[in-house]
Amino acid sequence: MLCVGLDPDITRLPATGHPATPAGMEAFCLGIVKATAQFACAFKPQIAYFSAHRAEAALEAVIGSIREFAPHATVVLDAKRGDIGPTAQQYALEAFERYQADAVTLSPYMGFDSVEPYHAYPNKGLFLLCRTSNPGGSDLQFLATPSTTQPNSSEPLYHTVARLATGPWNPHGQAGLVVGATYPEEIRQVRQLVGDAPLLVPGIGAQGGNLQGTLQYGLDSQGWGLLINSSRAILYASPSHQFAQGAAQEAQRTAKVIAQIRSTLLSG
């Protein structure tokens, strides 16, 4: 269930053979993909790291490399798009036709209008921001909103998002949610609300998320249902001249821990 995040910080590229250019970013990500492919079920390239440096072509090439070296892996384009109408249609085209991603992250805070255009691609995945891993997420996500199930009561906004995203906003059964590993109690609540809908869980590794709690509360009824993302902890696990070896070792270690915790939970 390990998802490797591809966030190539141009200031942290290996000194040898990886210049601070789009070509250097592409070579670095290719090295990461090759090194971690056997341990990952998914890769999550963050579009901003590429577009900020005019490296969109490098992103296309990286996704092509994932298809070649990790054909089993899901590609989640981390874009967090949140616009409506024709603009959202263009963002959907970008994610699913230009970049050929299998799934994309979306911000739902402009309502169903911001999600509907992506339903034109019913075989693609949508991960809507629900309970995010950053501290500032609480500024809005805990605001009380009228309950969608109980009259005259309220619920946190992220509960409402969870219900809508995997209910009336999900006609093709293609939607999941982003829920941070830094908040395992909220993972538990979201899992209770959404049944077996898939959860993309960032926040382990550099952000210090709770891997034990993520699996304890996040597994679906089949014992799966999670994409557990680690980015910086894998990308920069070792000094630059050994970056691929370090990434492989950290990915293997993380995948092993995930498997061990899962096995213990299911056997208990």
C-alpha atoms as an extended CHARMM CRD file, in Angstrom:
* protein
*
       268  EXT
         1         1  MET       CA              0.0000000000        0.0000000000        0.0000000000  PROA      1               0.0000000000
         2         2  LEU       CA              3.0460000000        2.2680000000       -0.2690000000  PROA      2               0.0000000000
         3         3  CYS       CA              2.6880000000        5.3200000000       -2.5120000000  PROA      3               0.0000000000
         4         4  VAL       CA              5.9480000000        7.1230000000       -3.3490000000  PROA      4               0.0000000000
         5         5  GLY       CA              5.5540000000       10.8700000000       -3.7120000000  PROA      5               0.0000000000
         6         6  LEU       CA              7.6220000000       12.5170000000       -6.4330000000  PROA      6               0.0000000000
         7         7  ASP       CA              8.3330000000       16.0440000000       -5.1810000000  PROA      7               0.0000000000
         8         8  PRO       CA             11.6790000000       16.8660000000       -6.8430000000  PROA      8               0.0000000000
         9         9  ASP       CA             12.9940000000       19.9480000000       -5.0410000000  PROA      9               0.0000000000
        10        10  ILE       CA             15.3300000000       21.4870000000       -7.5810000000  PROA      10              0.0000000000
        11        11  THR       CA             17.5970000000       22.7380000000       -4.7540000000  PROA      11              0.0000000000
        12        12  ARG       CA             18.0990000000       19.1920000000       -3.4200000000  PROA      12              0.0000000000
        13        13  LEU       CA             18.9520000000       17.2920000000       -6.5870000000  PROA      13              0.0000000000
        14        14  PRO       CA             22.0800000000       15.1070000000       -6.4380000000  PROA      14              0.0000000000
        15        15  ALA       CA             25.1700000000       17.1000000000       -7.3650000000  PROA      15              0.0000000000
        16        16  THR       CA             26.4900000000       14.5920000000       -9.8860000000  PROA      16              0.0000000000
        17        17  GLY       CA             24.5880000000       14.1670000000      -13.1260000000  PROA      17              0.0000000000
        18        18  HSD       CA             21.4970000000       16.0310000000      -11.9890000000  PROA      18              0.0000000000
        19        19  PRO       CA             21.7180000000       19.7460000000      -12.8520000000  PROA      19              0.0000000000
        20        20  ALA       CA             19.1060000000       22.1480000000      -11.5130000000  PROA      20              0.0000000000
        21        21  THR       CA             17.1480000000       21.9210000000      -14.7420000000  PROA      21              0.0000000000
        22        22  PRO       CA             14.0980000000       20.0360000000      -16.0260000000  PROA      22              0.0000000000
        23        23  ALA       CA             16.4450000000       17.3720000000      -17.3860000000  PROA      23              0.0000000000
        24        24  GLY       CA             18.0160000000       16.9860000000      -13.9520000000  PROA      24              0.0000000000
        25        25  MET       CA             14.5880000000       16.6620000000      -12.3380000000  PROA      25              0.0000000000
        26        26  GLU       CA             13.5800000000       14.0230000000      -14.8530000000  PROA      26              0.0000000000
        27        27  ALA       CA             16.7570000000       12.0090000000      -14.2910000000  PROA      27              0.0000000000
        28        28  PHE       CA             16.3360000000       12.1780000000      -10.5070000000  PROA      28              0.0000000000
        29        29  CYS       CA             12.7190000000       11.0120000000      -10.6320000000  PROA      29              0.0000000000
        30        30  LEU       CA             13.6100000000        8.2370000000      -13.0470000000  PROA      30              0.0000000000
        31        31  GLY       CA             16.2290000000        7.0250000000      -10.5850000000  PROA      31              0.0000000000
        32        32  ILE       CA             13.6670000000        7.0610000000       -7.7800000000  PROA      32              0.0000000000
        33        33  VAL       CA             11.0890000000        5.1990000000       -9.8560000000  PROA      33              0.0000000000
        34        34  LYS       CA             13.5470000000        2.4720000000      -10.8640000000  PROA      34              0.0000000000
        35        35  ALA       CA             14.8240000000        2.1210000000       -7.2940000000  PROA      35              0.0000000000
        36        36  THR       CA             11.4340000000        1.9140000000       -5.5880000000  PROA      36              0.0000000000
        37        37  ALA       CA              9.1830000000        0.2810000000       -8.2010000000  PROA      37              0.0000000000
        38        38  GLN       CA              9.2180000000       -3.1490000000       -6.5760000000  PROA      38              0.0000000000
        39        39  PHE       CA              8.0660000000       -1.7260000000       -3.2380000000  PROA      39              0.0000000000
        40        40  ALA       CA              5.4110000000        0.7590000000       -4.3860000000  PROA      40              0.0000000000
        41        41  CYS       CA              1.8400000000        0.2470000000       -5.5370000000  PROA      41              0.0000000000
        42        42  ALA       CA              1.5420000000        3.8900000000       -6.6300000000  PROA      42              0.0000000000
        43        43  PHE       CA              3.4900000000        7.0400000000       -7.4430000000  PROA      43              0.0000000000
        44        44  LYS       CA              2.2260000000       10.5580000000       -6.7350000000  PROA      44              0.0000000000
        45        45  PRO       CA              4.0100000000       13.2730000000       -8.7350000000  PROA      45              0.0000000000
        46        46  GLN       CA              3.3290000000       16.7750000000       -7.4060000000  PROA      46              0.0000000000
        47        47  ILE       CA              2.6720000000       18.9470000000      -10.4240000000  PROA      47              0.0000000000
        48        48  ALA       CA              3.8600000000       22.2270000000       -8.8520000000  PROA      48              0.0000000000
        49        49  TYR       CA              7.4470000000       21.0060000000       -8.4910000000  PROA      49              0.0000000000
        50        50  PHE       CA              7.5340000000       20.5250000000      -12.2520000000  PROA      50              0.0000000000
        51        51  SER       CA              5.4650000000       23.4340000000      -13.5500000000  PROA      51              0.0000000000
        52        52  ALA       CA              7.3210000000       25.9710000000      -11.3920000000  PROA      52              0.0000000000
        53        53  HSD       CA             10.4650000000       25.2070000000      -13.3790000000  PROA      53              0.0000000000
        54        54  ARG       CA              8.9020000000       24.7970000000      -16.8390000000  PROA      54              0.0000000000
        55        55  ALA       CA              9.3590000000       21.0540000000      -16.5140000000  PROA      55              0.0000000000
        56        56  GLU       CA              5.9640000000       19.8270000000      -17.6830000000  PROA      56              0.0000000000
        57        57  ALA       CA              7.6300000000       17.7910000000      -20.4320000000  PROA      57              0.0000000000
        58        58  ALA       CA              9.7900000000       16.1680000000      -17.7670000000  PROA      58              0.0000000000
        59        59  LEU       CA              6.6450000000       15.2460000000      -15.8340000000  PROA      59              0.0000000000
        60        60  GLU       CA              5.1770000000       13.6170000000      -18.9290000000  PROA      60              0.0000000000
        61        61  ALA       CA              8.4090000000       11.6730000000      -19.3730000000  PROA      61              0.0000000000
        62        62  VAL       CA              8.4590000000       10.6100000000      -15.7200000000  PROA      62              0.0000000000
        63        63  ILE       CA              4.9140000000        9.2700000000      -15.9620000000  PROA      63              0.0000000000
        64        64  GLY       CA              5.9440000000        7.4290000000      -19.1170000000  PROA      64              0.0000000000
        65        65  SER       CA              8.8440000000        5.9180000000      -17.1710000000  PROA      65              0.0000000000
        66        66  ILE       CA              6.4790000000        4.7550000000      -14.4460000000  PROA      66              0.0000000000
        67        67  ARG       CA              4.4740000000        2.9410000000      -17.1110000000  PROA      67              0.0000000000
        68        68  GLU       CA              7.6540000000        1.2820000000      -18.3280000000  PROA      68              0.0000000000
        69        69  PHE       CA              9.3890000000        0.3730000000      -15.0810000000  PROA      69              0.0000000000
        70        70  ALA       CA              6.3770000000        0.0150000000      -12.7480000000  PROA      70              0.0000000000
        71        71  PRO       CA              3.4600000000       -1.0330000000      -14.9700000000  PROA      71              0.0000000000
        72        72  HSD       CA              1.6170000000       -2.3190000000      -11.9010000000  PROA      72              0.0000000000
        73        73  ALA       CA              1.6210000000        1.1090000000      -10.2290000000  PROA      73              0.0000000000
        74        74  THR       CA             -1.1640000000        3.6760000000      -10.0860000000  PROA      74              0.0000000000
        75        75  VAL       CA             -0.2050000000        7.2310000000      -11.0400000000  PROA      75              0.0000000000
        76        76  VAL       CA             -1.8920000000        9.8670000000       -8.8650000000  PROA      76              0.0000000000
        77        77  LEU       CA             -1.3350000000       13.3820000000      -10.1780000000  PROA      77              0.0000000000
        78        78  ASP       CA             -1.2130000000       15.5850000000       -7.1030000000  PROA      78              0.0000000000
        79        79  ALA       CA             -2.6900000000       18.8120000000       -8.4480000000  PROA      79              0.0000000000
        80        80  LYS       CA             -5.4130000000       19.7120000000       -5.9060000000  PROA      80              0.0000000000
        81        81  ARG       CA             -7.4820000000       21.3880000000       -8.6100000000  PROA      81              0.0000000000
        82        82  GLY       CA            -10.6270000000       23.1690000000       -7.4550000000  PROA      82              0.0000000000
        83        83  ASP       CA            -12.1500000000       25.2310000000      -10.2490000000  PROA      83              0.0000000000
        84        84  ILE       CA            -15.4890000000       24.9210000000      -12.0550000000  PROA      84              0.0000000000
        85        85  GLY       CA            -17.0690000000       24.7260000000      -15.4930000000  PROA      85              0.0000000000
        86        86  PRO       CA            -14.9170000000       24.9450000000      -18.6210000000  PROA      86              0.0000000000
        87        87  THR       CA            -11.8010000000       25.5680000000      -16.5180000000  PROA      87              0.0000000000
        88        88  ALA       CA            -12.3290000000       22.3410000000      -14.5910000000  PROA      88              0.0000000000
        89        89  GLN       CA            -12.8680000000       20.5570000000      -17.9110000000  PROA      89              0.0000000000
        90        90  GLN       CA             -9.4470000000       21.7590000000      -19.0170000000  PROA      90              0.0000000000
        91        91  TYR       CA             -7.8540000000       20.6090000000      -15.7690000000  PROA      91              0.0000000000
        92        92  ALA       CA             -9.4430000000       17.1770000000      -16.2430000000  PROA      92              0.0000000000
        93        93  LEU       CA             -8.1160000000       17.0270000000      -19.7920000000  PROA      93              0.0000000000
        94        94  GLU       CA             -4.6660000000       18.0110000000      -18.5280000000  PROA      94              0.0000000000
        95        95  ALA       CA             -4.6100000000       15.2940000000      -15.8570000000  PROA      95              0.0000000000
        96        96  PHE       CA             -6.1230000000       12.4310000000      -17.8070000000  PROA      96              0.0000000000
        97        97  GLU       CA             -5.2460000000       13.1060000000      -21.4360000000  PROA      97              0.0000000000
        98        98  ARG       CA             -2.0360000000       15.1080000000      -21.4040000000  PROA      98              0.0000000000
        99        99  TYR       CA             -0.4100000000       13.4010000000      -18.4250000000  PROA      99              0.0000000000
       100       100  GLN       CA             -2.3300000000       10.1060000000      -18.6560000000  PROA      100             0.0000000000
       101       101  ALA       CA             -2.6920000000        9.9360000000      -14.8730000000  PROA      101             0.0000000000
       102       102  ASP       CA             -4.8510000000        7.2430000000      -13.3150000000  PROA      102             0.0000000000
       103       103  ALA       CA             -6.1570000000        9.5860000000      -10.6210000000  PROA      103             0.0000000000
       104       104  VAL       CA             -5.9850000000       13.2200000000       -9.5670000000  PROA      104             0.0000000000
       105       105  THR       CA             -6.3370000000       15.1070000000       -6.2890000000  PROA      105             0.0000000000
       106       106  LEU       CA             -9.0960000000       17.7230000000       -6.1070000000  PROA      106             0.0000000000
       107       107  SER       CA            -10.2340000000       20.4560000000       -3.7510000000  PROA      107             0.0000000000
       108       108  PRO       CA            -14.0170000000       20.2250000000       -3.2170000000  PROA      108             0.0000000000
       109       109  TYR       CA            -14.6190000000       23.6170000000       -1.6440000000  PROA      109             0.0000000000
       110       110  MET       CA            -16.3810000000       25.1300000000       -4.6660000000  PROA      110             0.0000000000
       111       111  GLY       CA            -18.9470000000       22.3520000000       -4.4540000000  PROA      111             0.0000000000
       112       112  PHE       CA            -20.1110000000       19.6770000000       -6.8670000000  PROA      112             0.0000000000
       113       113  ASP       CA            -19.4330000000       22.0060000000       -9.8310000000  PROA      113             0.0000000000
       114       114  SER       CA            -15.7130000000       21.5260000000       -9.1770000000  PROA      114             0.0000000000
       115       115  VAL       CA            -15.9850000000       17.7220000000       -9.2950000000  PROA      115             0.0000000000
       116       116  GLU       CA            -18.5810000000       17.0660000000      -11.9810000000  PROA      116             0.0000000000
       117       117  PRO       CA            -16.3590000000       17.7140000000      -15.0490000000  PROA      117             0.0000000000
       118       118  TYR       CA            -14.0580000000       14.8820000000      -13.9950000000  PROA      118             0.0000000000
       119       119  HSD       CA            -16.9490000000       12.4190000000      -14.2580000000  PROA      119             0.0000000000
       120       120  ALA       CA            -16.4440000000       12.5760000000      -18.0180000000  PROA      120             0.0000000000
       121       121  TYR       CA            -13.6100000000       10.1200000000      -17.2570000000  PROA      121             0.0000000000
       122       122  PRO       CA            -15.4880000000        7.4200000000      -15.2990000000  PROA      122             0.0000000000
       123       123  ASN       CA            -12.5450000000        4.9960000000      -15.3700000000  PROA      123             0.0000000000
       124       124  LYS       CA            -10.2710000000        7.4690000000      -13.5630000000  PROA      124             0.0000000000
       125       125  GLY       CA             -9.8520000000        8.0560000000       -9.8370000000  PROA      125             0.0000000000
       126       126  LEU       CA            -10.6460000000       11.2370000000       -7.9100000000  PROA      126             0.0000000000
       127       127  PHE       CA             -9.1850000000       11.9110000000       -4.4670000000  PROA      127             0.0000000000
       128       128  LEU       CA            -10.9420000000       14.8320000000       -2.7660000000  PROA      128             0.0000000000
       129       129  LEU       CA             -9.3070000000       16.7340000000        0.0620000000  PROA      129             0.0000000000
       130       130  CYS       CA            -11.1290000000       15.8270000000        3.2680000000  PROA      130             0.0000000000
       131       131  ARG       CA             -9.0320000000       15.8940000000        6.4670000000  PROA      131             0.0000000000
       132       132  THR       CA             -5.6230000000       17.0840000000        5.3920000000  PROA      132             0.0000000000
       133       133  SER       CA             -2.3310000000       16.4480000000        7.1770000000  PROA      133             0.0000000000
       134       134  ASN       CA             -1.3140000000       20.1000000000        7.6710000000  PROA      134             0.0000000000
       135       135  PRO       CA             -2.0140000000       21.8980000000       10.9860000000  PROA      135             0.0000000000
       136       136  GLY       CA             -3.9260000000       24.6760000000        9.2150000000  PROA      136             0.0000000000
       137       137  GLY       CA             -6.4420000000       22.1780000000        7.9080000000  PROA      137             0.0000000000
       138       138  SER       CA             -8.3360000000       22.5570000000       11.1740000000  PROA      138             0.0000000000
       139       139  ASP       CA             -9.0630000000       26.2030000000       10.3660000000  PROA      139             0.0000000000
       140       140  LEU       CA            -11.8960000000       25.1350000000        8.0500000000  PROA      140             0.0000000000
       141       141  GLN       CA            -12.2780000000       21.3780000000        8.2230000000  PROA      141             0.0000000000
       142       142  PHE       CA            -13.6260000000       21.3860000000       11.7760000000  PROA      142             0.0000000000
       143       143  LEU       CA            -16.2140000000       24.1160000000       11.2020000000  PROA      143             0.0000000000
       144       144  ALA       CA            -19.6960000000       22.9340000000       12.1920000000  PROA      144             0.0000000000
       145       145  THR       CA            -22.0840000000       22.3770000000        9.2890000000  PROA      145             0.0000000000
       146       146  PRO       CA            -25.6840000000       21.1290000000        9.2730000000  PROA      146             0.0000000000
       147       147  SER       CA            -25.7160000000       17.3510000000        9.4530000000  PROA      147             0.0000000000
       148       148  THR       CA            -26.5820000000       15.6030000000        6.2040000000  PROA      148             0.0000000000
       149       149  THR       CA            -28.1800000000       12.6980000000        8.0830000000  PROA      149             0.0000000000
       150       150  GLN       CA            -29.6180000000       14.0090000000       11.3640000000  PROA      150             0.0000000000
       151       151  PRO       CA            -32.0330000000       16.9810000000       11.4660000000  PROA      151             0.0000000000
       152       152  ASN       CA            -31.2530000000       19.8280000000       13.8620000000  PROA      152             0.0000000000
       153       153  SER       CA            -27.6860000000       18.6960000000       14.4520000000  PROA      153             0.0000000000
       154       154  SER       CA            -24.2790000000       19.5780000000       13.1020000000  PROA      154             0.0000000000
       155       155  GLU       CA            -21.1080000000       17.8160000000       12.0430000000  PROA      155             0.0000000000
       156       156  PRO       CA            -17.5500000000       18.8870000000       11.1480000000  PROA      156             0.0000000000
       157       157  LEU       CA            -17.1730000000       20.1050000000        7.6000000000  PROA      157             0.0000000000
       158       158  TYR       CA            -14.8070000000       17.2570000000        6.7420000000  PROA      158             0.0000000000
       159       159  HSD       CA            -17.5950000000       14.7970000000        7.6390000000  PROA      159             0.0000000000
       160       160  THR       CA            -19.8770000000       16.5630000000        5.1700000000  PROA      160             0.0000000000
       161       161  VAL       CA            -17.1730000000       16.4220000000        2.4970000000  PROA      161             0.0000000000
       162       162  ALA       CA            -16.6770000000       12.6970000000        3.1520000000  PROA      162             0.0000000000
       163       163  ARG       CA            -20.3880000000       11.9450000000        2.8300000000  PROA      163             0.0000000000
       164       164  LEU       CA            -20.9010000000       14.0270000000       -0.3050000000  PROA      164             0.0000000000
       165       165  ALA       CA            -17.7030000000       12.9430000000       -2.0670000000  PROA      165             0.0000000000
       166       166  THR       CA            -18.4420000000        9.2460000000       -1.7420000000  PROA      166             0.0000000000
       167       167  GLY       CA            -22.2270000000        9.5820000000       -2.0180000000  PROA      167             0.0000000000
       168       168  PRO       CA            -24.1780000000       11.8890000000       -4.3350000000  PROA      168             0.0000000000
       169       169  TRP       CA            -20.9980000000       13.3350000000       -5.8850000000  PROA      169             0.0000000000
       170       170  ASN       CA            -19.7540000000        9.8560000000       -6.8260000000  PROA      170             0.0000000000
       171       171  PRO       CA            -22.0860000000        8.4440000000       -9.5060000000  PROA      171             0.0000000000
       172       172  HSD       CA            -19.4250000000        6.1910000000      -11.0430000000  PROA      172             0.0000000000
       173       173  GLY       CA            -17.8760000000        4.9560000000       -7.7800000000  PROA      173             0.0000000000
       174       174  GLN       CA            -14.5450000000        6.5430000000       -8.6790000000  PROA      174             0.0000000000
       175       175  ALA       CA            -14.0180000000        8.8750000000       -5.7130000000  PROA      175             0.0000000000
       176       176  GLY       CA            -11.8220000000        8.5470000000       -2.6620000000  PROA      176             0.0000000000
       177       177  LEU       CA            -10.5910000000       10.9620000000       -0.0220000000  PROA      177             0.0000000000
       178       178  VAL       CA             -7.3430000000       12.5090000000        1.1830000000  PROA      178             0.0000000000
       179       179  VAL       CA             -6.9970000000       12.0080000000        4.9410000000  PROA      179             0.0000000000
       180       180  GLY       CA             -3.7130000000       12.7530000000        6.7000000000  PROA      180             0.0000000000
       181       181  ALA       CA             -1.7620000000       10.1890000000        8.6950000000  PROA      181             0.0000000000
       182       182  THR       CA             -1.1740000000       12.8950000000       11.2930000000  PROA      182             0.0000000000
       183       183  TYR       CA             -4.7950000000       12.4740000000       12.4490000000  PROA      183             0.0000000000
       184       184  PRO       CA             -5.5530000000        8.7640000000       12.9840000000  PROA      184             0.0000000000
       185       185  GLU       CA             -8.7240000000        9.4670000000       14.9710000000  PROA      185             0.0000000000
       186       186  GLU       CA            -10.1090000000       11.3850000000       12.0200000000  PROA      186             0.0000000000
       187       187  ILE       CA             -9.1140000000        8.4860000000        9.7340000000  PROA      187             0.0000000000
       188       188  ARG       CA            -11.2650000000        6.2580000000       11.9350000000  PROA      188             0.0000000000
       189       189  GLN       CA            -14.2340000000        8.6050000000       11.6510000000  PROA      189             0.0000000000
       190       190  VAL       CA            -13.8790000000        8.9760000000        7.8890000000  PROA      190             0.0000000000
       191       191  ARG       CA            -13.6200000000        5.2150000000        7.3810000000  PROA      191             0.0000000000
       192       192  GLN       CA            -16.8320000000        4.7360000000        9.3440000000  PROA      192             0.0000000000
       193       193  LEU       CA            -18.5650000000        7.3080000000        7.1300000000  PROA      193             0.0000000000
       194       194  VAL       CA            -17.4130000000        6.1080000000        3.7130000000  PROA      194             0.0000000000
       195       195  GLY       CA            -17.2710000000        2.3290000000        3.9240000000  PROA      195             0.0000000000
       196       196  ASP       CA            -14.7180000000        0.8750000000        1.5220000000  PROA      196             0.0000000000
       197       197  ALA       CA            -13.9540000000        4.0360000000       -0.4420000000  PROA      197             0.0000000000
       198       198  PRO       CA            -10.1900000000        4.3640000000       -0.9980000000  PROA      198             0.0000000000
       199       199  LEU       CA             -8.1720000000        6.7570000000        1.1370000000  PROA      199             0.0000000000
       200       200  LEU       CA             -5.0010000000        8.5310000000        0.0420000000  PROA      200             0.0000000000
       201       201  VAL       CA             -3.0180000000        9.1150000000        3.2180000000  PROA      201             0.0000000000
       202       202  PRO       CA             -0.1230000000       11.6000000000        3.1550000000  PROA      202             0.0000000000
       203       203  GLY       CA              1.8780000000       12.6150000000        6.1680000000  PROA      203             0.0000000000
       204       204  ILE       CA              4.0920000000        9.6820000000        7.0980000000  PROA      204             0.0000000000
       205       205  GLY       CA              7.8540000000       10.0690000000        6.9960000000  PROA      205             0.0000000000
       206       206  ALA       CA              8.9680000000       13.7020000000        7.1670000000  PROA      206             0.0000000000
       207       207  GLN       CA              5.6180000000       14.8910000000        8.5480000000  PROA      207             0.0000000000
       208       208  GLY       CA              5.6850000000       12.3400000000       11.3460000000  PROA      208             0.0000000000
       209       209  GLY       CA              2.3240000000       10.7140000000       10.6740000000  PROA      209             0.0000000000
       210       210  ASN       CA              1.0840000000        7.7470000000       12.6680000000  PROA      210             0.0000000000
       211       211  LEU       CA              1.5250000000        4.6020000000       10.5790000000  PROA      211             0.0000000000
       212       212  GLN       CA              0.1240000000        2.2570000000       13.2230000000  PROA      212             0.0000000000
       213       213  GLY       CA             -3.0080000000        4.3590000000       13.6320000000  PROA      213             0.0000000000
       214       214  THR       CA             -3.3970000000        4.8290000000        9.9010000000  PROA      214             0.0000000000
       215       215  LEU       CA             -3.6170000000        1.0870000000        9.3400000000  PROA      215             0.0000000000
       216       216  GLN       CA             -5.5620000000        0.3320000000       12.4960000000  PROA      216             0.0000000000
       217       217  TYR       CA             -8.3200000000        2.7730000000       11.6050000000  PROA      217             0.0000000000
       218       218  GLY       CA             -7.9970000000        3.0560000000        7.8260000000  PROA      218             0.0000000000
       219       219  LEU       CA             -8.1020000000       -0.4840000000        6.4340000000  PROA      219             0.0000000000
       220       220  ASP       CA            -11.2950000000       -1.2880000000        4.5750000000  PROA      220             0.0000000000
       221       221  SER       CA            -13.4300000000       -4.4030000000        5.0410000000  PROA      221             0.0000000000
       222       222  GLN       CA            -11.0780000000       -6.3700000000        2.7860000000  PROA      222             0.0000000000
       223       223  GLY       CA             -7.9710000000       -5.3110000000        4.6750000000  PROA      223             0.0000000000
       224       224  TRP       CA             -6.8000000000       -2.8640000000        2.0050000000  PROA      224             0.0000000000
       225       225  GLY       CA             -8.2240000000        0.4980000000        0.8640000000  PROA      225             0.0000000000
       226       226  LEU       CA             -5.2090000000        2.7260000000        1.5810000000  PROA      226             0.0000000000
       227       227  LEU       CA             -2.5490000000        4.4970000000       -0.4700000000  PROA      227             0.0000000000
       228       228  ILE       CA             -0.0180000000        5.5010000000        2.1740000000  PROA      228             0.0000000000
       229       229  ASN       CA              2.2220000000        8.2140000000        0.7690000000  PROA      229             0.0000000000
       230       230  SER       CA              5.8050000000        8.9940000000        1.6770000000  PROA      230             0.0000000000
       231       231  SER       CA              7.7310000000       11.6310000000       -0.2500000000  PROA      231             0.0000000000
       232       232  ARG       CA             10.7230000000       13.3810000000        1.2950000000  PROA      232             0.0000000000
       233       233  ALA       CA             11.6350000000       10.5250000000        3.6220000000  PROA      233             0.0000000000
       234       234  ILE       CA             12.2060000000        8.3370000000        0.5620000000  PROA      234             0.0000000000
       235       235  LEU       CA             13.4890000000       10.8940000000       -1.9470000000  PROA      235             0.0000000000
       236       236  TYR       CA             16.1850000000       12.2570000000        0.3300000000  PROA      236             0.0000000000
       237       237  ALA       CA             16.9310000000        9.2210000000        2.4810000000  PROA      237             0.0000000000
       238       238  SER       CA             20.6720000000        9.2060000000        1.6900000000  PROA      238             0.0000000000
       239       239  PRO       CA             23.4620000000       11.5530000000        0.6080000000  PROA      239             0.0000000000
       240       240  SER       CA             23.0790000000       12.6380000000       -2.9690000000  PROA      240             0.0000000000
       241       241  HSD       CA             25.5740000000       10.2320000000       -4.5450000000  PROA      241             0.0000000000
       242       242  GLN       CA             23.6530000000        7.2810000000       -3.0450000000  PROA      242             0.0000000000
       243       243  PHE       CA             20.1480000000        8.6910000000       -3.4730000000  PROA      243             0.0000000000
       244       244  ALA       CA             18.7390000000        5.7280000000       -5.4070000000  PROA      244             0.0000000000
       245       245  GLN       CA             20.1130000000        3.1580000000       -2.9930000000  PROA      245             0.0000000000
       246       246  GLY       CA             18.8400000000        5.1450000000       -0.0220000000  PROA      246             0.0000000000
       247       247  ALA       CA             15.4070000000        5.5700000000       -1.6010000000  PROA      247             0.0000000000
       248       248  ALA       CA             15.1700000000        1.8400000000       -2.2670000000  PROA      248             0.0000000000
       249       249  GLN       CA             16.1430000000        0.9800000000        1.3000000000  PROA      249             0.0000000000
       250       250  GLU       CA             13.6580000000        3.4330000000        2.8260000000  PROA      250             0.0000000000
       251       251  ALA       CA             10.8540000000        2.3370000000        0.4980000000  PROA      251             0.0000000000
       252       252  GLN       CA             11.5470000000       -1.3070000000        1.3190000000  PROA      252             0.0000000000
       253       253  ARG       CA             11.6200000000       -0.5490000000        5.0430000000  PROA      253             0.0000000000
       254       254  THR       CA              8.3600000000        1.3990000000        4.9060000000  PROA      254             0.0000000000
       255       255  ALA       CA              6.5910000000       -1.2330000000        2.8170000000  PROA      255             0.0000000000
       256       256  LYS       CA              7.7830000000       -3.9260000000        5.2210000000  PROA      256             0.0000000000
       257       257  VAL       CA              6.4820000000       -2.0380000000        8.2460000000  PROA      257             0.0000000000
       258       258  ILE       CA              3.1280000000       -1.4870000000        6.5240000000  PROA      258             0.0000000000
       259       259  ALA       CA              2.8870000000       -5.2020000000        5.7350000000  PROA      259             0.0000000000
       260       260  GLN       CA              3.8490000000       -6.2080000000        9.2870000000  PROA      260             0.0000000000
       261       261  ILE       CA              1.3110000000       -3.8970000000       10.9220000000  PROA      261             0.0000000000
       262       262  ARG       CA             -1.3960000000       -5.0100000000        8.5040000000  PROA      262             0.0000000000
       263       263  SER       CA             -0.6600000000       -8.6960000000        9.1320000000  PROA      263             0.0000000000
       264       264  THR       CA             -0.7800000000       -8.2020000000       12.9000000000  PROA      264             0.0000000000
       265       265  LEU       CA             -4.0510000000       -6.2950000000       12.7260000000  PROA      265             0.0000000000
       266       266  LEU       CA             -5.7460000000       -8.8480000000       10.4660000000  PROA      266             0.0000000000
       267       267  SER       CA             -4.5280000000      -11.8450000000       12.4740000000  PROA      267             0.0000000000
       268       268  GLY       CA             -5.6240000000      -10.2620000000       15.7590000000  PROA      268             0.0000000000
